[in-house]
């Protein structure tokens, strides 16, 4: 909560009362590639990184925005390393909720380049995750009764949304039907 309060203040102080306001007060023109324009651009770059970064990058950007110009330059020189670490953590977190296919894809991304990490985070996690969901459906079908098997097979033959719906609710509804039938059979057999 404190960061949410300090950040707007730091932005106002850094962007409005920084070098640009000093340049206006001194009569120095801005926007011509001068150090003043570069400094404003650097703070804007920090803000842009803050708005799109992960937790570590955001925390480091907040410190830079509330700090001196040297803090801003120091942050910009290390921002890529911090972003890389955030991306590695995000890939590991995604891998922790998946099955073997997703974990293997994440491992490949972690062993690769920063581009591999970014590709995994933006798109490459989807297919392995879907394959893991299909494996999970097959496991449920294998252990289920006739209604579960029928619904599971329909999900496997369908779309990724069908698979997701089966895993989220369909398997439980069908399992309840199978259990009701089994109870009725036990009662009718007198057991």
MDAnalysis code that builds the backbone (N, CA, C; Angstrom):
import MDAnalysis as mda
import numpy as np

u = mda.Universe.empty(573, n_residues=191, atom_resindex=np.repeat(np.arange(191), 3), trajectory=True)
u.add_TopologyAttr("name", ["N", "CA", "C"] * 191)
u.add_TopologyAttr("resid", np.arange(1, 192))
u.add_TopologyAttr("resname", ["UNK", "UNK", "UNK", "UNK", "UNK", "UNK", "UNK", "UNK", "UNK", "UNK", "UNK", "UNK", "UNK", "UNK", "UNK", "UNK", "UNK", "UNK", "UNK", "UNK", "UNK", "UNK", "UNK", "UNK", "UNK", "UNK", "UNK", "UNK", "UNK", "UNK", "UNK", "UNK", "UNK", "UNK", "UNK", "UNK", "UNK", "UNK", "UNK", "UNK", "UNK", "UNK", "UNK", "UNK", "UNK", "UNK", "UNK", "UNK", "UNK", "UNK", "UNK", "UNK", "UNK", "UNK", "UNK", "UNK", "UNK", "UNK", "UNK", "UNK", "UNK", "UNK", "UNK", "UNK", "UNK", "UNK", "UNK", "UNK", "UNK", "UNK", "UNK", "UNK", "UNK", "UNK", "UNK", "UNK", "UNK", "UNK", "UNK", "UNK", "UNK", "UNK", "UNK", "UNK", "UNK", "UNK", "UNK", "UNK", "UNK", "UNK", "UNK", "UNK", "UNK", "UNK", "UNK", "UNK", "UNK", "UNK", "UNK", "UNK", "UNK", "UNK", "UNK", "UNK", "UNK", "UNK", "UNK", "UNK", "UNK", "UNK", "UNK", "UNK", "UNK", "UNK", "UNK", "UNK", "UNK", "UNK", "UNK", "UNK", "UNK", "UNK", "UNK", "UNK", "UNK", "UNK", "UNK", "UNK", "UNK", "UNK", "UNK", "UNK", "UNK", "UNK", "UNK", "UNK", "UNK", "UNK", "UNK", "UNK", "UNK", "UNK", "UNK", "UNK", "UNK", "UNK", "UNK", "UNK", "UNK", "UNK", "UNK", "UNK", "UNK", "UNK", "UNK", "UNK", "UNK", "UNK", "UNK", "UNK", "UNK", "UNK", "UNK", "UNK", "UNK", "UNK", "UNK", "UNK", "UNK", "UNK", "UNK", "UNK", "UNK", "UNK", "UNK", "UNK", "UNK", "UNK", "UNK", "UNK", "UNK", "UNK", "UNK", "UNK", "UNK", "UNK", "UNK", "UNK", "UNK", "UNK", "UNK"])
u.atoms.positions = np.array([
    [0.829, -1.184, 0.000],
    [0.000, 0.000, 0.000],
    [0.874, 1.248, 0.000],
    [1.965, 1.180, 0.760],
    [2.873, 2.312, 0.816],
    [3.438, 2.616, -0.563],
    [3.772, 1.547, -1.328],
    [4.315, 1.756, -2.670],
    [3.292, 2.427, -3.571],
    [2.020, 2.078, -3.409],
    [0.986, 2.686, -4.231],
    [0.837, 4.179, -3.939],
    [1.143, 4.572, -2.712],
    [1.060, 5.989, -2.347],
    [2.310, 6.751, -2.758],
    [3.461, 6.102, -2.604],
    [4.713, 6.787, -2.905],
    [4.973, 6.920, -4.397],
    [4.534, 5.945, -5.172],
    [4.841, 5.968, -6.593],
    [4.278, 7.191, -7.297],
    [2.995, 7.537, -7.136],
    [2.522, 8.751, -7.811],
    [3.281, 10.001, -7.377],
    [3.611, 10.074, -6.097],
    [4.383, 11.211, -5.611],
    [5.756, 11.250, -6.264],
    [6.392, 10.093, -6.340],
    [7.717, 10.026, -6.962],
    [7.644, 10.392, -8.437],
    [6.596, 9.944, -9.108],
    [6.447, 10.276, -10.511],
    [6.277, 11.776, -10.696],
    [5.443, 12.361, -9.868],
    [5.260, 13.808, -9.966],
    [6.563, 14.546, -9.698],
    [7.239, 14.137, -8.646],
    [8.502, 14.803, -8.306],
    [9.556, 14.570, -9.375],
    [9.659, 13.337, -9.825],
    [10.705, 12.998, -10.779],
    [10.451, 13.533, -12.162],
    [9.211, 13.470, -12.605],
    [8.920, 13.886, -13.968],
    [8.626, 15.373, -14.090],
    [7.978, 15.947, -13.095],
    [7.583, 17.340, -13.213],
    [8.594, 18.301, -12.589],
    [9.195, 17.923, -11.486],
    [10.115, 18.847, -10.834],
    [11.564, 18.489, -11.086],
    [11.809, 17.546, -11.964],
    [13.177, 17.133, -12.247],
    [13.856, 18.090, -13.206],
    [14.617, 17.511, -14.080],
    [15.436, 18.298, -14.996],
    [14.596, 19.140, -15.946],
    [13.432, 18.646, -16.325],
    [12.612, 19.408, -17.268],
    [12.185, 20.733, -16.651],
    [11.753, 20.719, -15.368],
    [11.366, 21.988, -14.763],
    [12.575, 22.885, -14.538],
    [13.717, 22.296, -14.222],
    [14.918, 23.106, -14.080],
    [15.279, 23.745, -15.413],
    [15.084, 22.999, -16.493],
    [15.397, 23.549, -17.808],
    [14.465, 24.690, -18.148],
    [13.215, 24.545, -17.810],
    [12.260, 25.623, -18.070],
    [12.643, 26.840, -17.243],
    [13.016, 26.638, -15.992],
    [13.394, 27.750, -15.121],
    [14.661, 28.426, -15.612],
    [15.593, 27.655, -16.158],
    [16.847, 28.226, -16.651],
    [16.714, 28.773, -18.064],
    [15.594, 28.470, -18.720],
    [15.425, 28.913, -20.100],
    [16.105, 27.997, -21.094],
    [16.552, 26.804, -20.643],
    [17.206, 25.857, -21.531],
    [16.160, 25.165, -22.385],
    [16.327, 25.108, -23.679],
    [15.353, 24.410, -24.515],
    [15.427, 22.901, -24.276],
    [14.281, 22.237, -24.407],
    [14.246, 20.780, -24.228],
    [13.843, 20.123, -25.525],
    [14.023, 18.800, -25.596],
    [13.603, 18.038, -26.762],
    [14.591, 18.065, -27.901],
    [15.806, 18.548, -27.670],
    [16.787, 18.630, -28.739],
    [17.921, 17.634, -28.556],
    [17.690, 16.579, -27.750],
    [18.743, 15.603, -27.513],
    [19.675, 16.019, -26.400],
    [19.339, 17.080, -25.686],
    [20.191, 17.531, -24.596],
    [20.111, 16.568, -23.434],
    [20.969, 16.762, -22.453],
    [20.978, 15.919, -21.260],
    [19.655, 16.025, -20.524],
    [19.029, 17.216, -20.576],
    [17.749, 17.410, -19.900],
    [16.692, 16.510, -20.532],
    [16.618, 16.508, -21.854],
    [15.634, 15.672, -22.543],
    [15.934, 14.196, -22.312],
    [17.224, 13.833, -22.296],
    [17.596, 12.447, -22.058],
    [17.192, 12.004, -20.663],
    [17.343, 12.902, -19.676],
    [16.986, 12.548, -18.307],
    [15.486, 12.291, -18.188],
    [14.681, 13.135, -18.793],
    [13.232, 12.924, -18.769],
    [12.911, 11.615, -19.477],
    [13.561, 11.365, -20.575],
    [13.355, 10.127, -21.304],
    [13.753, 8.929, -20.452],
    [14.837, 9.032, -19.708],
    [15.262, 7.936, -18.840],
    [14.213, 7.655, -17.765],
    [13.680, 8.685, -17.153],
    [12.636, 8.466, -16.142],
    [11.382, 7.880, -16.782],
    [11.071, 8.310, -17.991],
    [9.922, 7.749, -18.698],
    [10.173, 6.278, -19.032],
    [11.408, 5.938, -19.380],
    [11.750, 4.537, -19.644],
    [11.605, 3.705, -18.380],
    [12.022, 4.250, -17.242],
    [11.854, 3.534, -15.981],
    [10.374, 3.309, -15.703],
    [9.573, 4.331, -15.933],
    [8.131, 4.208, -15.720],
    [7.537, 3.149, -16.652],
    [7.968, 3.137, -17.897],
    [7.476, 2.136, -18.843],
    [7.870, 0.732, -18.390],
    [9.092, 0.565, -17.917],
    [9.525, -0.740, -17.411],
    [8.733, -1.118, -16.164],
    [8.461, -0.144, -15.305],
    [7.676, -0.405, -14.097],
    [6.284, -0.902, -14.480],
    [5.676, -0.281, -15.492],
    [4.291, -0.618, -15.836],
    [4.162, -1.993, -16.485],
    [5.235, -2.533, -17.033],
    [5.156, -3.825, -17.715],
    [5.964, -4.916, -17.041],
    [6.709, -4.576, -16.008],
    [7.626, -5.538, -15.410],
    [7.009, -6.452, -14.385],
    [7.800, -7.433, -14.000],
    [7.415, -8.356, -12.944],
    [7.692, -7.747, -11.584],
    [7.502, -8.518, -10.530],
    [7.605, -7.978, -9.170],
    [8.965, -7.374, -8.834],
    [10.040, -8.052, -9.189],
    [11.377, -7.527, -8.873],
    [11.686, -6.277, -9.682],
    [11.318, -6.284, -10.947],
    [11.571, -5.117, -11.796],
    [10.758, -3.925, -11.310],
    [9.520, -4.161, -10.911],
    [8.683, -3.072, -10.404],
    [9.267, -2.490, -9.120],
    [9.721, -3.361, -8.234],
    [10.298, -2.880, -6.977],
    [11.555, -2.055, -7.246],
    [12.407, -2.538, -8.137],
    [13.632, -1.800, -8.459],
    [13.308, -0.479, -9.163],
    [12.298, -0.479, -10.014],
    [11.895, 0.753, -10.705],
    [11.352, 1.771, -9.714],
    [10.596, 1.320, -8.725],
    [10.072, 2.234, -7.708],
    [11.202, 2.898, -6.937],
    [12.211, 2.124, -6.605],
    [13.366, 2.687, -5.902],
    [14.053, 3.717, -6.790],
    [14.207, 3.392, -8.072],
    [14.868, 4.328, -8.990],
    [14.044, 5.602, -9.165],
    [12.735, 5.447, -9.291],
    [11.886, 6.624, -9.497],
    [11.866, 7.538, -8.277],
    [12.004, 6.972, -7.107],
    [12.010, 7.798, -5.899],
    [13.410, 8.288, -5.565],
    [14.394, 7.852, -6.332],
    [15.775, 8.213, -6.046],
    [16.309, 9.305, -6.952],
    [17.596, 9.364, -6.986],
    [18.306, 10.405, -7.748],
    [18.438, 9.997, -9.212],
    [19.015, 10.900, -9.981],
    [19.273, 10.606, -11.386],
    [20.253, 9.447, -11.524],
    [21.212, 9.367, -10.616],
    [22.152, 8.244, -10.636],
    [21.426, 6.927, -10.397],
    [20.420, 6.950, -9.518],
    [19.627, 5.742, -9.268],
    [18.895, 5.318, -10.539],
    [18.390, 6.294, -11.275],
    [17.690, 6.004, -12.526],
    [18.648, 5.362, -13.520],
    [19.824, 5.934, -13.677],
    [20.803, 5.400, -14.630],
    [21.281, 4.012, -14.194],
    [21.471, 3.824, -12.907],
    [21.889, 2.524, -12.378],
    [20.803, 1.478, -12.660],
    [19.557, 1.860, -12.424],
    [18.449, 0.937, -12.700],
    [18.418, 0.562, -14.175],
    [18.518, 1.551, -15.057],
    [18.439, 1.266, -16.490],
    [19.575, 0.359, -16.950],
    [20.725, 0.466, -16.304],
    [21.845, -0.394, -16.700],
    [21.659, -1.834, -16.227],
    [20.816, -2.058, -15.215],
    [20.610, -3.412, -14.700],
    [19.202, -3.945, -14.954],
    [18.352, -3.161, -15.576],
    [16.939, -3.537, -15.745],
    [16.777, -4.835, -16.520],
    [17.576, -5.051, -17.542],
    [17.434, -6.262, -18.332],
    [17.729, -7.506, -17.501],
    [18.740, -7.437, -16.631],
    [19.055, -8.572, -15.762],
    [17.917, -8.850, -14.783],
    [17.338, -7.784, -14.246],
    [16.222, -7.946, -13.310],
    [15.012, -8.506, -14.045],
    [14.746, -8.025, -15.243],
    [13.633, -8.543, -16.039],
    [13.835, -10.014, -16.367],
    [15.073, -10.390, -16.680],
    [15.387, -11.787, -16.964],
    [15.067, -12.661, -15.751],
    [15.431, -12.185, -14.578],
    [15.152, -12.950, -13.367],
    [13.643, -13.066, -13.126],
    [12.908, -11.985, -13.335],
    [11.441, -12.037, -13.213],
    [10.848, -13.055, -14.177],
    [11.356, -13.079, -15.396],
    [10.838, -14.015, -16.389],
    [11.161, -15.452, -15.998],
    [12.343, -15.673, -15.458],
    [12.705, -17.025, -15.009],
    [11.779, -17.487, -13.885],
    [11.480, -16.591, -12.967],
    [10.571, -16.931, -11.863],
    [9.177, -17.229, -12.411],
    [8.708, -16.433, -13.353],
    [7.383, -16.643, -13.932],
    [7.304, -17.991, -14.652],
    [8.350, -18.354, -15.378],
    [8.369, -19.647, -16.062],
    [8.320, -20.778, -15.038],
    [9.091, -20.655, -13.967],
    [9.082, -21.691, -12.926],
    [7.715, -21.797, -12.257],
    [7.059, -20.670, -12.050],
    [5.721, -20.702, -11.444],
    [4.718, -21.390, -12.359],
    [4.788, -21.113, -13.644],
    [3.896, -21.769, -14.593],
    [4.170, -23.269, -14.616],
    [5.439, -23.644, -14.605],
    [5.801, -25.060, -14.620],
    [5.264, -25.781, -13.391],
    [5.162, -25.090, -12.282],
    [4.729, -25.737, -11.043],
    [3.258, -26.146, -11.063],
    [2.461, -25.587, -11.952],
    [1.043, -25.949, -12.018],
    [0.760, -26.924, -13.148],
    [1.765, -27.310, -13.882],
    [1.542, -28.172, -15.024],
    [2.012, -29.586, -14.793],
    [1.791, -30.385, -15.812],
    [2.244, -31.760, -15.807],
    [3.607, -31.880, -16.457],
    [3.926, -33.086, -16.868],
    [5.257, -33.365, -17.412],
    [5.565, -32.584, -18.683],
    [4.586, -32.450, -19.571],
    [4.829, -31.728, -20.826],
    [5.158, -30.263, -20.567],
    [4.395, -29.631, -19.709],
    [4.631, -28.223, -19.398],
    [5.952, -28.050, -18.657],
    [6.240, -28.951, -17.755],
    [7.504, -28.864, -17.025],
    [8.697, -29.024, -17.958],
    [8.591, -29.916, -18.924],
    [9.674, -30.101, -19.891],
    [9.845, -28.861, -20.769],
    [8.750, -28.287, -21.222],
    [8.822, -27.065, -22.036],
    [9.420, -25.920, -21.219],
    [9.037, -25.822, -19.954],
    [9.594, -24.778, -19.088],
    [11.082, -24.995, -18.873],
    [11.473, -26.236, -18.685],
    [12.895, -26.545, -18.495],
    [13.710, -26.119, -19.721],
    [13.166, -26.383, -20.903],
    [13.854, -25.967, -22.137],
    [13.970, -24.445, -22.197],
    [12.901, -23.759, -21.834],
    [12.936, -22.290, -21.850],
    [13.951, -21.772, -20.835],
    [13.984, -22.370, -19.663],
    [14.931, -21.925, -18.627],
    [16.375, -22.189, -19.038],
    [16.599, -23.239, -19.818],
    [17.953, -23.546, -20.290],
    [18.344, -22.725, -21.511],
    [17.368, -22.025, -22.104],
    [17.613, -21.280, -23.335],
    [17.958, -19.824, -23.090],
    [17.652, -19.025, -24.078],
    [17.954, -17.596, -24.053],
    [16.787, -16.812, -23.465],
    [16.978, -15.513, -23.332],
    [15.895, -14.664, -22.859],
    [14.733, -14.675, -23.853],
    [15.027, -14.762, -25.124],
    [13.961, -14.867, -26.130],
    [13.150, -16.143, -25.935],
    [13.829, -17.234, -25.571],
    [13.123, -18.490, -25.305],
    [12.178, -18.332, -24.113],
    [12.636, -17.633, -23.091],
    [11.787, -17.387, -21.926],
    [10.560, -16.568, -22.319],
    [10.781, -15.502, -23.069],
    [9.678, -14.640, -23.481],
    [8.696, -15.383, -24.381],
    [9.218, -16.197, -25.299],
    [8.338, -16.990, -26.172],
    [7.487, -17.944, -25.340],
    [8.101, -18.582, -24.354],
    [7.364, -19.497, -23.488],
    [6.266, -18.758, -22.743],
    [6.592, -17.604, -22.184],
    [5.627, -16.861, -21.385],
    [4.462, -16.341, -22.221],
    [4.730, -15.962, -23.452],
    [3.673, -15.363, -24.264],
    [2.855, -16.388, -25.041],
    [3.443, -17.502, -25.418],
    [2.708, -18.417, -26.279],
    [3.075, -19.887, -26.076],
    [4.330, -20.195, -25.906],
    [4.795, -21.581, -25.979],
    [4.346, -22.462, -24.819],
    [3.746, -21.916, -23.790],
    [3.246, -22.730, -22.676],
    [1.918, -23.387, -23.016],
    [1.204, -22.857, -23.990],
    [-0.174, -23.285, -24.257],
    [-0.282, -24.745, -24.708],
    [0.472, -25.130, -25.729],
    [0.365, -26.501, -26.243],
    [0.761, -27.545, -25.198],
    [1.896, -27.382, -24.517],
    [2.228, -28.374, -23.486],
    [1.190, -28.429, -22.360],
    [0.648, -27.287, -21.988],
    [-0.383, -27.260, -20.942],
    [-1.626, -28.014, -21.415],
    [-2.029, -27.790, -22.658],
    [-3.189, -28.488, -23.195],
    [-2.934, -29.994, -23.240],
    [-1.726, -30.394, -23.630],
    [-1.402, -31.828, -23.644],
    [-1.472, -32.424, -22.241],
    [-0.999, -31.674, -21.251],
    [-1.090, -32.141, -19.862],
    [-2.542, -32.274, -19.421],
    [-3.386, -31.359, -19.850],
    [-4.809, -31.467, -19.518],
    [-5.428, -32.709, -20.156],
    [-5.050, -32.998, -21.370],
    [-5.553, -34.199, -22.045],
    [-5.098, -35.463, -21.312],
    [-3.860, -35.456, -20.840],
    [-3.366, -36.592, -20.059],
    [-4.194, -36.747, -18.791],
    [-4.490, -35.639, -18.148],
    [-5.297, -35.682, -16.925],
    [-6.701, -36.235, -17.215],
    [-7.294, -35.835, -18.334],
    [-8.600, -36.378, -18.714],
    [-8.495, -37.889, -18.913],
    [-7.449, -38.339, -19.587],
    [-7.275, -39.778, -19.810],
    [-7.135, -40.521, -18.481],
    [-6.467, -39.932, -17.514],
    [-6.342, -40.561, -16.197],
    [-7.691, -40.654, -15.505],
    [-8.479, -39.589, -15.595],
    [-9.808, -39.587, -14.980],
    [-10.701, -40.614, -15.670],
    [-10.638, -40.679, -16.993],
    [-11.436, -41.635, -17.757],
    [-11.054, -43.059, -17.353],
    [-9.791, -43.324, -17.214],
    [-9.305, -44.656, -16.865],
    [-9.827, -45.110, -15.503],
    [-9.977, -44.197, -14.570],
    [-10.428, -44.544, -13.216],
    [-11.933, -44.400, -13.048],
    [-12.622, -43.869, -14.052],
    [-14.037, -43.549, -13.892],
    [-14.976, -44.652, -14.337],
    [-16.244, -44.407, -14.052],
    [-17.310, -45.309, -14.469],
    [-17.753, -45.010, -15.891],
    [-18.840, -45.652, -16.323],
    [-19.294, -45.509, -17.721],
    [-19.620, -44.065, -18.120],
    [-20.307, -43.330, -17.270],
    [-20.649, -41.937, -17.607],
    [-19.401, -41.060, -17.663],
    [-18.483, -41.268, -16.752],
    [-17.227, -40.502, -16.762],
    [-16.440, -40.821, -18.020],
    [-16.378, -42.089, -18.379],
    [-15.641, -42.478, -19.593],
    [-16.266, -41.850, -20.840],
    [-17.588, -41.874, -20.918],
    [-18.280, -41.310, -22.086],
    [-18.034, -39.792, -22.173],
    [-18.187, -39.088, -21.070],
    [-17.971, -37.631, -21.074],
    [-16.504, -37.288, -21.304],
    [-15.609, -38.064, -20.734],
    [-14.178, -37.823, -20.929],
    [-13.763, -38.013, -22.371],
    [-14.289, -39.064, -23.009],
    [-13.964, -39.294, -24.415],
    [-14.500, -38.172, -25.291],
    [-15.694, -37.692, -24.957],
    [-16.257, -36.564, -25.712],
    [-15.378, -35.324, -25.546],
    [-14.870, -35.107, -24.350],
    [-13.980, -33.966, -24.119],
    [-12.686, -34.128, -24.910],
    [-12.128, -35.322, -24.917],
    [-10.897, -35.566, -25.673],
    [-11.101, -35.378, -27.170],
    [-12.293, -35.680, -27.639],
    [-12.602, -35.499, -29.062],
    [-12.956, -34.054, -29.393],
    [-13.142, -33.233, -28.366],
    [-13.592, -31.855, -28.564],
    [-12.458, -30.850, -28.548],
    [-12.812, -29.660, -28.123],
    [-11.896, -28.514, -28.114],
    [-11.166, -28.417, -26.772],
    [-10.167, -27.545, -26.682],
    [-9.526, -27.313, -25.386],
    [-10.513, -26.828, -24.322],
    [-11.540, -26.100, -24.737],
    [-12.552, -25.640, -23.789],
    [-13.356, -26.818, -23.246],
    [-13.600, -27.828, -24.103],
    [-14.304, -29.032, -23.652],
    [-13.481, -29.779, -22.608],
    [-12.196, -29.865, -22.855],
    [-11.299, -30.537, -21.905],
    [-11.291, -29.784, -20.574],
    [-11.194, -28.472, -20.669],
    [-11.188, -27.646, -19.456],
    [-12.490, -27.800, -18.681],
    [-13.613, -27.784, -19.374],
    [-14.909, -27.918, -18.717],
    [-15.055, -29.290, -18.070],
    [-14.571, -30.321, -18.738],
    [-14.647, -31.664, -18.160],
    [-13.831, -31.738, -16.874],
    [-12.634, -31.190, -16.908],
    [-11.790, -31.239, -15.710],
    [-12.341, -30.374, -14.582],
    [-12.949, -29.259, -14.926],
    [-13.448, -28.337, -13.901],
    [-14.731, -28.835, -13.250],
    [-15.674, -29.305, -14.051],
    [-16.973, -29.689, -13.474],
    [-17.524, -31.001, -14.026],
    [-17.317, -31.245, -15.296],
    [-17.943, -32.397, -15.951],
    [-17.617, -33.727, -15.309],
    [-16.373, -33.921, -14.936],
    [-16.000, -35.199, -14.338],
    [-16.739, -35.451, -13.027],
    [-16.968, -34.405, -12.260],
    [-17.632, -34.558, -10.967],
    [-19.117, -34.851, -11.137],
    [-19.729, -34.176, -12.085],
    [-21.141, -34.427, -12.365],
    [-21.341, -35.856, -12.850],
    [-20.494, -36.299, -13.742],
    [-20.609, -37.656, -14.293],
    [-20.257, -38.715, -13.243],
    [-19.294, -38.413, -12.395],
    [-18.941, -39.341, -11.318],
    [-20.127, -39.503, -10.362],
    [-20.822, -38.413, -10.076],
    [-22.001, -38.483, -9.206],
    [-23.076, -39.366, -9.847],
    [-23.252, -39.260, -11.169],
    [-24.211, -40.121, -11.864],
    [-23.800, -41.587, -11.755],
    [-22.521, -41.852, -11.999],
    [-22.021, -43.226, -11.895],
    [-22.227, -43.787, -10.486],
    [-21.998, -42.960, -9.486],
    [-22.163, -43.418, -8.100],
    [-23.633, -43.673, -7.776],
    [-24.543, -42.852, -8.294],
    [-25.976, -43.082, -8.074],
    [-26.410, -44.413, -8.691],
    [-25.925, -44.680, -9.898],
    [-26.249, -45.940, -10.562],
    [-25.702, -47.108, -9.757],
    [-24.486, -46.975, -9.277],
    [-23.877, -48.041, -8.489],
    [-24.648, -48.285, -7.183],
    [-25.070, -47.228, -6.518],
    [-25.864, -47.366, -5.295],
    [-27.187, -48.045, -5.614],
    [-27.836, -47.656, -6.686],
    [-29.114, -48.284, -7.073],
    [-28.917, -49.760, -7.378],
    [-27.811, -50.103, -8.014],
    [-27.544, -51.521, -8.304],
    [-27.323, -52.301, -7.012],
    [-26.619, -51.712, -6.073],
    [-26.379, -52.386, -4.798],
    [-27.687, -52.589, -4.051],
    [-28.530, -51.569, -4.045],
    [-29.832, -51.656, -3.347],
    [-30.721, -52.701, -4.006],
    [-30.759, -52.704, -5.347],
    [-31.633, -53.655, -6.045],
    [-31.137, -55.085, -5.896],
    [-29.849, -55.280, -5.690],
    [-29.303, -56.634, -5.488],
    [-29.497, -57.084, -4.044],
    [-29.952, -56.173, -3.184],
    [-30.197, -56.547, -1.798],
    [-28.936, -56.576, -0.962],
    [-27.959, -55.815, -1.344],
    [-26.690, -55.883, -0.646],
    [-26.435, -54.714, 0.162],
])
